[in-house]
Amino acid sequence: MAELKYETKKVTTGEFTSFYCEGGVGNSETIIFLHGSGPVANSESNWSRVLNTLSEKYHVIAPDMIGFGKTELPENTKLTFWEWTTARVRQVLEIMDYNNIKTANLVGNSMGGVVTLNALLYDSNRFEKVVLMGSGGGASTGPTPEIVRMSNFFRDPTIQAFRNLITWFMYDETVVKDEFESIVKTRYENIMQPEVRELYPTLFPTMPHEMTIPPSALRRIKQPTLLIHGYEDRFVPKESSLAVLEHIPNAELVLLKQCGHWVQIEKFDRFIQLVEQFIGTQKEVQLTK
């Protein structure tokens, strides 16, 4: 197992007591990574290898967003999807303030992409460049069968059903080789904890298009935006990124074949290359203006 180049912290910032990973302290530019809402998703399961690599050049932070991982829950968990989303935006801003970060770049995966887009609407001045990976937010025709199985997992909470679910996140699960069964076992043990089992079904949208960002809002986003999407993604189909691309003025899209929902795992080297090139290039453009 590779040596971790980041630390884990748990801090109280005001409204929230957040668990997060942090590395590359002292590097001039900050990237904040926001995970998705897959079964017992959290900062380390989504971003550990990415943080290890990018902490060499960037100040990197990845929180367990409220409702996930080791971040403490609010007293009231009877929240709408929009209320959960706004709470996660405020959580990110409080972590930035706690660490004296005036502005940062955002990388959002899946639901984390929805939080990212809402953060731009909430306080656009705090964010510079944006990467959306397998992101929700674009108009869709409705949940895929894979999403239906995920959000209703506890109707048949067997380990085989869970193994199938994890398999479907990837185009080819052999990319994780011997780690696959360990991932299944660890995540299954976590999702079967009583407190997780109670909260899990409440974390998903309950209305059609609840995750969709209005086109009127998307066209007002000024940040340079890179969309990365697995061509075979069945949890957030590529059409979501195509819809977002249509409306954000300064955006580009990279589609990766033979790749499902976990681009940062399935196409790790390409993902790192794209992020570094995009953030580095945009910085050089700004400096030459």
Phi, psi and omega in degrees: 000132182294145177293135181285134179255018177225162177251157173252141184223155172227114187227150174262124187248358184142267177281339192232148167248103192252140168265133175208159175261142180215134177215170178065029179300132183106337173292147192286331186247136184254136170240128176252128183253128183243122185280171179269191186247023177298173183307118182047041175295149174202181186297314184288321180295328179277321200234002188308307183293323178296315180298317179302320183282311187281345178294345178291332183244336188233155167281115187244139178223135177221108181272152161283110184291150185305130186102353183225155171060221186261005173288136184289144180280151173288163178299320179260114178254007178274066185251151171285166178301320179294322178293319175300316182297314179297321178298321180290325174298313180297323178300314179299315181295323178293321176296320176299313180297319180301324182262013178056041178262112181287312179223156181211163169267148181242137171236116183241129179253124174059243176300327177299331174290323176296317176298318179302311181297320177292328176296322178295327178284331184282316181203079187300330186291347183272356188231141186257291181240153188226132171241126178247121185241116182055039192275143165283181178118333177274154179300141180226168179270000180130172183293141175285163175304326179295319178295319179300315179296321181293311185289341180248027186306321187285003170282342177208070191275054177271159180292330178291320176298323179290320178299317177300316181300313180297321178302319185292342178292340185243152174292319180216108186293347180291351178298333179264359171050236186290348182281346188301309183295327177294319177299313181299311184297312182296314182291325180294317178300321180291316185289338180274359175295138186307318183291325177290317181300324180288320185279324190313309184294342184275353188271358185253153177302146180248351181240149176302139176064019181296330179277345187292129175273128182302136176307327178298330177279318182300320183289350178265359177283123185260343184295141169302131188229129175249123175257130177237130184216135171289128185298327182262018179300124181251358178264317168232094183302155184302339179299333177297314179292324177298322179291320178294317180303324183299331190249332178284124188298315187252068186228154172219155185232134173243121176257132183246119178289160182052046182211134178262228189275336185259070182302318184294344177258313185287326182231053189305307184300318180293322178298313179299316179300315182295316182295313181296317181296316183294309183291318180294316180297316181297323179295317180297321179299316181297321183289334183270354180288000000 
